[in-house]
Amino acid sequence: MKRFAGWTQASPATLLVVVFLVLPVLATIVTTFTTPGGPFATYAAFFGSGFRRAVLFRTIQVSLAVTVIALVIGFLTAYVVSRAPGWLKSILIIAAVFPLLTGVVVRSFAWLIILGKNGILNSTLISLGLITEPFQMLYTQGAVIVAMVYLFVPLMILTLVGVLESIPDDLIQASSSLGAKPSATFMQVTLPLAVPGLIVGAVLVFTGSFTSYATPQLLGGEQVMMMGTLMYQQAMVTFDWVAASTIAAVMVVITIAIVAAMNAMARRLNPMTA
């Protein structure tokens, strides 16, 4: 009976996940194989379109760039927070979490004000005499990357702070007492032990960036279209639900593949994560 006690307790939650998550995703994917042109006609049309391939590659490129930048900024910030004294640590964590108290759309609109032709950044550069006319910052890939890094860095920080705090100080002190330089201690002790948190944070940031809609739509527009905006366009503008389902299926497969690659990388960097 004890063997089935855990399954019994988990069955309601499992049933909810299956009914409201797994089955809708499967139904969406199944519809892409039931078209009159054949089971793979929609995928042939998707990958046969140069525009859609460009959107896919751009989305992967932006998502990977956001993930790498968020990893660097988030890790360095989390390292400082984890080493701060108690009162200062609380203040820093509140400062990191504070942006999450506002919605994604509100934060994206804030970047519209900052990066616009008459926005804060251009006005400051002109007033300092560094430029004579405003730069075109909005509706560029850089604007989308900057805004999404701002959106997802707090998640990375929160993920890594707990991991870095769990690393015993005895290991750091032992490494120093054995003559290791701070850089060697960081690379051979701190970083390998932080790999699980880095992988979790990278997965959260990548999946959030890859499926993002509001930020690319507001800051990228038609010039920097990504998979989320393309799927919305197919579903809600042209009402081509099969094409939208195909885009969703491609996004699911690529997300799973990237997550699997990150897990494989984690096992190579730290065998304890296997």
C-alpha positions as a Markdown table, in Angstrom:
| # | Residue | x | y | z |
|---|---|---|---|---|
| 1 | Met | 0.0 | 0.0 | 0.0 |
| 2 | Lys | 2.9 | 2.4 | 0.8 |
| 3 | Arg | 4.1 | 1.9 | -2.8 |
| 4 | Phe | 0.9 | 3.4 | -4.2 |
| 5 | Ala | 0.4 | 6.0 | -1.5 |
| 6 | Gly | 2.5 | 8.5 | -3.4 |
| 7 | Trp | 0.8 | 7.9 | -6.7 |
| 8 | Thr | -2.6 | 8.3 | -5.0 |
| 9 | Gln | -1.6 | 11.7 | -3.6 |
| 10 | Ala | -0.1 | 12.9 | -6.8 |
| 11 | Ser | -2.9 | 11.7 | -9.1 |
| 12 | Pro | -5.2 | 14.7 | -8.8 |
| 13 | Ala | -2.4 | 17.1 | -9.8 |
| 14 | Thr | -1.3 | 14.7 | -12.5 |
| 15 | Leu | -4.8 | 14.5 | -13.9 |
| 16 | Leu | -5.1 | 18.3 | -14.0 |
| 17 | Val | -1.7 | 18.6 | -15.8 |
| 18 | Val | -2.7 | 16.0 | -18.4 |
| 19 | Val | -6.2 | 17.4 | -19.0 |
| 20 | Phe | -5.3 | 21.1 | -19.1 |
| 21 | Leu | -1.8 | 21.0 | -20.5 |
| 22 | Val | -0.7 | 17.7 | -22.2 |
| 23 | Leu | -4.0 | 17.0 | -24.0 |
| 24 | Pro | -4.4 | 20.5 | -25.5 |
| 25 | Val | -0.8 | 20.4 | -26.7 |
| 26 | Leu | -1.2 | 17.0 | -28.2 |
| 27 | Ala | -4.5 | 18.0 | -29.9 |
| 28 | Thr | -2.7 | 21.1 | -31.4 |
| 29 | Ile | 0.1 | 18.9 | -32.8 |
| 30 | Val | -2.3 | 16.3 | -34.1 |
| 31 | Thr | -4.2 | 18.8 | -36.2 |
| 32 | Thr | -1.0 | 19.6 | -38.1 |
| 33 | Phe | -0.9 | 16.0 | -39.4 |
| 34 | Thr | -4.5 | 15.7 | -40.6 |
| 35 | Thr | -4.5 | 18.2 | -43.5 |
| 36 | Pro | -5.6 | 17.1 | -47.0 |
| 37 | Gly | -2.1 | 17.6 | -48.4 |
| 38 | Gly | -0.6 | 14.9 | -46.2 |
| 39 | Pro | 0.7 | 14.5 | -42.7 |
| 40 | Phe | 3.8 | 16.6 | -43.3 |
| 41 | Ala | 2.4 | 19.2 | -45.8 |
| 42 | Thr | 2.2 | 22.0 | -43.2 |
| 43 | Tyr | 5.7 | 21.5 | -42.1 |
| 44 | Ala | 7.0 | 21.4 | -45.7 |
| 45 | Ala | 5.1 | 24.7 | -46.2 |
| 46 | Phe | 6.6 | 26.2 | -43.1 |
| 47 | Phe | 10.2 | 25.3 | -43.8 |
| 48 | Gly | 9.8 | 25.9 | -47.5 |
| 49 | Ser | 9.0 | 29.6 | -46.7 |
| 50 | Gly | 12.1 | 31.8 | -46.5 |
| 51 | Phe | 10.2 | 34.3 | -44.5 |
| 52 | Arg | 9.2 | 31.8 | -41.8 |
| 53 | Arg | 12.6 | 30.3 | -41.7 |
| 54 | Ala | 14.1 | 33.8 | -41.1 |
| 55 | Val | 11.6 | 34.4 | -38.3 |
| 56 | Leu | 12.5 | 31.0 | -36.7 |
| 57 | Phe | 16.3 | 31.7 | -36.9 |
| 58 | Arg | 15.8 | 35.2 | -35.6 |
| 59 | Thr | 13.8 | 33.9 | -32.6 |
| 60 | Ile | 16.4 | 31.3 | -31.8 |
| 61 | Gln | 19.2 | 33.9 | -32.1 |
| 62 | Val | 17.4 | 36.5 | -29.9 |
| 63 | Ser | 16.5 | 33.9 | -27.3 |
| 64 | Leu | 20.1 | 32.5 | -27.1 |
| 65 | Ala | 21.5 | 36.1 | -26.9 |
| 66 | Val | 19.0 | 37.0 | -24.1 |
| 67 | Thr | 19.9 | 33.8 | -22.3 |
| 68 | Val | 23.6 | 34.3 | -22.4 |
| 69 | Ile | 23.4 | 38.0 | -21.3 |
| 70 | Ala | 21.0 | 37.2 | -18.5 |
| 71 | Leu | 23.2 | 34.4 | -17.4 |
| 72 | Val | 26.2 | 36.7 | -17.1 |
| 73 | Ile | 24.4 | 39.6 | -15.4 |
| 74 | Gly | 22.3 | 37.3 | -13.2 |
| 75 | Phe | 25.2 | 35.2 | -12.0 |
| 76 | Leu | 27.4 | 38.2 | -11.2 |
| 77 | Thr | 24.5 | 39.9 | -9.4 |
| 78 | Ala | 23.4 | 36.8 | -7.5 |
| 79 | Tyr | 27.0 | 36.2 | -6.4 |
| 80 | Val | 27.2 | 39.7 | -4.9 |
| 81 | Val | 23.8 | 39.3 | -3.3 |
| 82 | Ser | 24.7 | 35.9 | -1.8 |
| 83 | Arg | 27.9 | 37.3 | -0.2 |
| 84 | Ala | 26.2 | 40.4 | 1.1 |
| 85 | Pro | 25.4 | 40.8 | 4.9 |
| 86 | Gly | 21.9 | 40.0 | 6.0 |
| 87 | Trp | 20.3 | 43.5 | 5.9 |
| 88 | Leu | 21.9 | 44.4 | 2.7 |
| 89 | Lys | 21.0 | 41.1 | 1.1 |
| 90 | Ser | 17.3 | 41.7 | 1.9 |
| 91 | Ile | 17.4 | 45.1 | 0.2 |
| 92 | Leu | 19.2 | 43.7 | -2.8 |
| 93 | Ile | 16.7 | 40.9 | -3.2 |
| 94 | Ile | 13.8 | 43.3 | -2.9 |
| 95 | Ala | 15.4 | 45.5 | -5.6 |
| 96 | Ala | 15.8 | 42.5 | -7.9 |
| 97 | Val | 12.2 | 41.3 | -7.4 |
| 98 | Phe | 10.7 | 44.8 | -7.6 |
| 99 | Pro | 10.4 | 44.8 | -11.5 |
| 100 | Leu | 8.3 | 41.6 | -11.3 |
| 101 | Leu | 5.6 | 43.6 | -9.5 |
| 102 | Thr | 4.6 | 45.2 | -12.8 |
| 103 | Gly | 3.3 | 43.5 | -15.8 |
| 104 | Val | 5.3 | 42.6 | -18.9 |
| 105 | Val | 3.3 | 45.1 | -21.1 |
| 106 | Val | 3.9 | 47.9 | -18.6 |
| 107 | Arg | 7.7 | 47.2 | -18.6 |
| 108 | Ser | 7.8 | 47.0 | -22.4 |
| 109 | Phe | 6.0 | 50.3 | -22.7 |
| 110 | Ala | 8.7 | 51.8 | -20.4 |
| 111 | Trp | 11.3 | 50.8 | -22.9 |
| 112 | Leu | 9.2 | 52.5 | -25.6 |
| 113 | Ile | 9.7 | 55.7 | -23.7 |
| 114 | Ile | 13.4 | 55.1 | -23.1 |
| 115 | Leu | 14.3 | 54.1 | -26.6 |
| 116 | Gly | 12.0 | 56.2 | -28.7 |
| 117 | Lys | 13.3 | 58.9 | -31.1 |
| 118 | Asn | 12.2 | 61.5 | -28.6 |
| 119 | Gly | 12.8 | 59.2 | -25.7 |
| 120 | Ile | 15.0 | 59.6 | -22.6 |
| 121 | Leu | 18.1 | 58.0 | -24.1 |
| 122 | Asn | 18.1 | 60.0 | -27.4 |
| 123 | Ser | 17.3 | 63.2 | -25.6 |
| 124 | Thr | 20.2 | 62.7 | -23.1 |
| 125 | Leu | 22.7 | 61.9 | -25.9 |
| 126 | Ile | 21.6 | 65.0 | -27.8 |
| 127 | Ser | 21.8 | 67.3 | -24.7 |
| 128 | Leu | 25.3 | 66.0 | -24.0 |
| 129 | Gly | 26.3 | 66.8 | -27.6 |
| 130 | Leu | 27.2 | 63.2 | -28.4 |
| 131 | Ile | 24.8 | 63.0 | -31.3 |
| 132 | Thr | 23.2 | 65.6 | -33.5 |
| 133 | Glu | 20.0 | 63.6 | -34.4 |
| 134 | Pro | 18.2 | 60.8 | -32.7 |
| 135 | Phe | 19.1 | 57.2 | -33.4 |
| 136 | Gln | 16.6 | 54.7 | -34.6 |
| 137 | Met | 16.5 | 52.3 | -31.6 |
| 138 | Leu | 13.0 | 51.1 | -31.6 |
| 139 | Tyr | 11.9 | 48.3 | -33.9 |
| 140 | Thr | 15.4 | 46.8 | -33.9 |
| 141 | Gln | 16.7 | 43.4 | -32.7 |
| 142 | Gly | 18.8 | 45.2 | -30.2 |
| 143 | Ala | 15.8 | 46.8 | -28.6 |
| 144 | Val | 14.0 | 43.5 | -28.2 |
| 145 | Ile | 17.1 | 41.9 | -26.7 |
| 146 | Val | 17.7 | 44.7 | -24.2 |
| 147 | Ala | 14.0 | 44.7 | -23.1 |
| 148 | Met | 13.8 | 40.9 | -22.7 |
| 149 | Val | 17.1 | 40.8 | -20.7 |
| 150 | Tyr | 15.5 | 43.4 | -18.4 |
| 151 | Leu | 12.4 | 41.2 | -18.1 |
| 152 | Phe | 14.2 | 37.9 | -17.3 |
| 153 | Val | 17.3 | 38.9 | -15.3 |
| 154 | Pro | 15.2 | 39.0 | -12.1 |
| 155 | Leu | 14.2 | 35.4 | -12.6 |
| 156 | Met | 17.8 | 34.4 | -13.2 |
| 157 | Ile | 18.9 | 36.3 | -10.0 |
| 158 | Leu | 16.3 | 34.6 | -7.8 |
| 159 | Thr | 17.2 | 31.2 | -9.2 |
| 160 | Leu | 20.9 | 31.6 | -8.6 |
| 161 | Val | 20.9 | 33.3 | -5.2 |
| 162 | Gly | 19.5 | 30.2 | -3.5 |
| 163 | Val | 22.0 | 27.9 | -5.3 |
| 164 | Leu | 25.0 | 30.1 | -4.4 |
| 165 | Glu | 23.9 | 30.5 | -0.8 |
| 166 | Ser | 23.8 | 26.7 | -0.5 |
| 167 | Ile | 27.5 | 26.3 | -1.4 |
| 168 | Pro | 29.2 | 25.7 | 2.0 |
| 169 | Asp | 31.7 | 28.4 | 3.0 |
| 170 | Asp | 34.0 | 25.6 | 4.2 |
| 171 | Leu | 34.7 | 24.6 | 0.6 |
| 172 | Ile | 35.7 | 28.1 | -0.3 |
| 173 | Gln | 37.9 | 28.4 | 2.8 |
| 174 | Ala | 39.4 | 25.0 | 2.1 |
| 175 | Ser | 40.3 | 25.9 | -1.4 |
| 176 | Ser | 41.9 | 29.2 | -0.3 |
| 177 | Ser | 43.8 | 27.4 | 2.5 |
| 178 | Leu | 45.3 | 25.0 | -0.1 |
| 179 | Gly | 46.7 | 27.9 | -2.0 |
| 180 | Ala | 44.2 | 28.3 | -4.7 |
| 181 | Lys | 43.8 | 31.9 | -6.0 |
| 182 | Pro | 40.3 | 33.5 | -5.9 |
| 183 | Ser | 39.9 | 33.0 | -9.6 |
| 184 | Ala | 40.8 | 29.3 | -9.4 |
| 185 | Thr | 38.4 | 28.9 | -6.5 |
| 186 | Phe | 35.7 | 30.5 | -8.5 |
| 187 | Met | 36.2 | 28.4 | -11.6 |
| 188 | Gln | 36.9 | 25.1 | -9.9 |
| 189 | Val | 34.6 | 25.2 | -6.9 |
| 190 | Thr | 31.9 | 27.9 | -7.1 |
| 191 | Leu | 31.0 | 27.7 | -10.8 |
| 192 | Pro | 30.7 | 23.9 | -11.0 |
| 193 | Leu | 28.5 | 23.8 | -7.9 |
| 194 | Ala | 26.3 | 26.5 | -9.4 |
| 195 | Val | 25.7 | 24.7 | -12.7 |
| 196 | Pro | 22.3 | 23.2 | -11.7 |
| 197 | Gly | 21.0 | 26.7 | -10.9 |
| 198 | Leu | 22.6 | 28.1 | -14.1 |
| 199 | Ile | 20.8 | 25.4 | -16.2 |
| 200 | Val | 17.4 | 26.0 | -14.4 |
| 201 | Gly | 17.8 | 29.8 | -15.0 |
| 202 | Ala | 18.8 | 29.3 | -18.6 |
| 203 | Val | 15.8 | 27.1 | -19.3 |
| 204 | Leu | 13.5 | 29.6 | -17.7 |
| 205 | Val | 15.0 | 32.5 | -19.7 |
| 206 | Phe | 15.2 | 30.7 | -23.0 |
| 207 | Thr | 11.7 | 29.3 | -22.9 |
| 208 | Gly | 10.3 | 32.7 | -21.8 |
| 209 | Ser | 12.2 | 34.5 | -24.6 |
| 210 | Phe | 11.4 | 32.0 | -27.3 |
| 211 | Thr | 7.7 | 32.1 | -26.6 |
| 212 | Ser | 7.5 | 35.9 | -25.8 |
| 213 | Tyr | 4.8 | 37.9 | -27.6 |
| 214 | Ala | 4.2 | 41.3 | -26.0 |
| 215 | Thr | 7.8 | 42.6 | -26.0 |
| 216 | Pro | 8.7 | 41.6 | -29.6 |
| 217 | Gln | 5.4 | 43.0 | -30.7 |
| 218 | Leu | 5.8 | 46.4 | -29.0 |
| 219 | Leu | 9.5 | 46.9 | -29.5 |
| 220 | Gly | 10.2 | 44.9 | -32.7 |
| 221 | Gly | 7.0 | 45.2 | -34.6 |
| 222 | Glu | 6.9 | 43.8 | -38.2 |
| 223 | Gln | 10.6 | 44.5 | -38.7 |
| 224 | Val | 11.7 | 42.1 | -36.0 |
| 225 | Met | 8.9 | 39.5 | -36.1 |
| 226 | Met | 9.4 | 36.5 | -33.8 |
| 227 | Met | 7.6 | 33.2 | -33.6 |
| 228 | Gly | 5.2 | 34.4 | -30.9 |
| 229 | Thr | 4.0 | 37.3 | -33.0 |
| 230 | Leu | 3.9 | 35.2 | -36.2 |
| 231 | Met | 1.7 | 32.6 | -34.5 |
| 232 | Tyr | -0.6 | 35.4 | -33.2 |
| 233 | Gln | -0.8 | 36.8 | -36.7 |
| 234 | Gln | -1.6 | 33.5 | -38.3 |
| 235 | Ala | -4.3 | 32.7 | -35.6 |
| 236 | Met | -6.0 | 36.0 | -35.0 |
| 237 | Val | -5.4 | 38.1 | -38.2 |
| 238 | Thr | -5.4 | 35.6 | -41.1 |
| 239 | Phe | -7.4 | 32.9 | -39.0 |
| 240 | Asp | -5.2 | 30.1 | -40.4 |
| 241 | Trp | -5.4 | 27.9 | -37.3 |
| 242 | Val | -3.5 | 25.0 | -39.0 |
| 243 | Ala | -0.5 | 27.3 | -39.7 |
| 244 | Ala | -0.6 | 28.6 | -36.2 |
| 245 | Ser | -0.7 | 25.0 | -34.8 |
| 246 | Thr | 2.3 | 24.2 | -37.0 |
| 247 | Ile | 4.2 | 27.1 | -35.6 |
| 248 | Ala | 3.3 | 26.1 | -32.1 |
| 249 | Ala | 4.4 | 22.5 | -32.7 |
| 250 | Val | 7.7 | 23.7 | -34.1 |
| 251 | Met | 8.2 | 25.9 | -31.0 |
| 252 | Val | 7.5 | 22.9 | -28.7 |
| 253 | Val | 10.0 | 20.7 | -30.5 |
| 254 | Ile | 12.7 | 23.3 | -30.6 |
| 255 | Thr | 12.2 | 24.2 | -26.9 |
| 256 | Ile | 12.4 | 20.5 | -25.9 |
| 257 | Ala | 15.6 | 20.1 | -28.0 |
| 258 | Ile | 17.2 | 23.1 | -26.5 |
| 259 | Val | 16.3 | 22.1 | -22.9 |
| 260 | Ala | 17.7 | 18.6 | -23.6 |
| 261 | Ala | 20.9 | 20.1 | -25.0 |
| 262 | Met | 21.3 | 22.3 | -21.8 |
| 263 | Asn | 20.8 | 19.2 | -19.6 |
| 264 | Ala | 23.5 | 17.4 | -21.6 |
| 265 | Met | 25.8 | 20.3 | -21.2 |
| 266 | Ala | 25.1 | 20.3 | -17.4 |
| 267 | Arg | 26.0 | 16.7 | -17.2 |
| 268 | Arg | 29.3 | 17.3 | -18.9 |
| 269 | Leu | 30.1 | 20.3 | -16.7 |
| 270 | Asn | 29.0 | 18.8 | -13.5 |
| 271 | Pro | 28.5 | 15.0 | -13.2 |
| 272 | Met | 26.4 | 15.5 | -10.1 |
| 273 | Thr | 23.6 | 16.9 | -12.2 |
| 274 | Ala | 23.2 | 13.6 | -14.1 |
